[in-house]
């Protein structure tokens, strides 16, 4: 089980050879939206995190942080 972070997601993507465009397609979002999420400009939704977990066959712990 992993804590969901952008860094962990980048690592999983590298490990599995999945590009941002491929994940954007899986999440049914634009490449622009995916890029914003990967850069931390916008947050992933809970639904998107659940889909990411399914794609990578992992479980995430989701923590709430204050900004």
C-alpha positions, 0 to 999 in steps of 0.5 A: 500500500502506498501513500498517493503522491505525484512522486510515487505516481511518476515512479510507477509510470516510469516502472511500467513505461506508461506515459502521461498521455496514456494515463490521461486517456485512461482517466478520460482527461485532456493532456493539458489537465493531466499536465496540470495535475502532474505539476501540482497546479490542480489536484487529482480527484478521488475518482481519478486516484481510484482509477490510477490504483486500478491501472497500476494494480496498487492500493493507495493511502489517501491523506488530506493536506492543508495548503 
